[in-house]
Amino acid sequence: MTSTAKKLGAFVLTTLFFGTQFVGVRAAVGPVPPAFYAALRFDIGAILLLGVVALSNDRVVPQSRNDLYGIGAFGLFIVALENLLLFSGQQTVSAGFAAILFSFMAIFAPVYSYFLLANERLSPSGWLGVAVGLVGVVVVVDPNPSNLLGGDATGQALVLGAAAVTSLGSVLLKRAEPDSGSITVALWGMVLGAVLLHGASLLLSEPAGSIAWTGSRLTAVLYVGIFSTGLGYPCYLWLIDTIGPVRTNLLTYLNPVVAAVVGWLLLNEQVTPTTLAGFVVIVLGFLLIEWRTLTGSLGPRTLLGRNSREATGPPSSESQDD
């Protein structure tokens, strides 16, 4: 298999794993309490990722203070806070709708980077992109009086909060610059996040011991834990290492398509034209923010072509098998 085929395969798999996670969460959350469900996700994912670390001969034990900072950022923000908010919000928000709101994380990240990363500054078109992205979220949420007074408003706010903390965690992880491999940091971040989520479940007095397990609920939990977490995160991290974060994060805008189609097939969920229009506006905002980076990294090359260092240095050379 050529290098390009491997990258394309990983990109497609990651998009499917991450897009379908919204359906898997929606299928079981509620009867399975949100914090406990999120904790189970990373219990399963951490076990599988431990096997990945063992097979890759990567270092399992953190080696430096930077590793600990990276594990803290990943475990607290991307694992614990993101999933607590996302799973709680999806009790009232459909899979496709949640995926569209969550795609706003690509708008949050440049704003955080502006303040936390010395070499990251938004251009005037970038700030325009942030404004356009905000308009897109308003269109998606459709803040009419009946909507704002309904239960969905809280769920929508929680999902947007999940996107916000995920973006912050990603920027803090980049700022930490861990010395160990990204898989090792992800493993211990999952362990930390799972412990925090189990603690949150206890503090919230969730009735985890009285869950009425059915075949569909158990299948949803296992799918999210095995595929969306244990397999999805390694694929995602490998893509970042090989094609760079900008091109990898383009899958954020494919996730709603996957979530909407699978949610329609399995859960009979519908996506309105207004929701789709808002999603298009969010994508436009992202393009305005990352226009220079995208044209520089994609340019005349194919999407999954040579590796790009993306603001950290010149492109590295790769084998010519792609």
Disulfide bonds with the S-S distance in Angstrom:
none
